[in-house]
Amino acid sequence: MANTNLAGSLSNFIGYLRCRKMILFVQECSNFSRFSCEGRLKPV
């Protein structure tokens, strides 16, 4: 019982980390694209 519970919580934790990583990655990408767009729009 304890072993299956541990395995389940571990897989949940890994899924949570993956989801968090994806969210951070998307945020970084959107920030980067916004900055590059602002850089292009600004007069040199």
N, C-alpha and C positions, 0 to 999 in steps of 0.2 A: 504493500500500500504506500509506504513512505517513498519507495524507489520510484514508482510511477508518478507520484505527486511531484517529486524532485525533478524528474525528467520533463514533466509538463510545464513546471514553472521555469525551467531552464530554456525550453523552446519558446515560451512566451517572452522571456527576457531577451532572447536573441532576436525575435521578431520585433520587439520594441526598439532595440538598438538599431536594427536595419531601417525601421520606419523613421527613427530620429535622424539617422544618417541621410536618408533620402530628403527629408524636410530641410535639413541644414544645407544639403547640396543644392536644392532648388532655390533656397533663399540666396545662397552665394551667387548662383548663376543669374538670378534676376537682378541682384545688386550690381554685378559686373556688367550686365548688358545695359542697365540704366546709366551707370557711370560712363560706359563707352559711348552711349548715345548722347549724353550730355557733353562729352568731350568733342563729339563730332559737330554738335549743334553750336557750340561756342565759337565765336569768331577767333581766328588764330591771330 
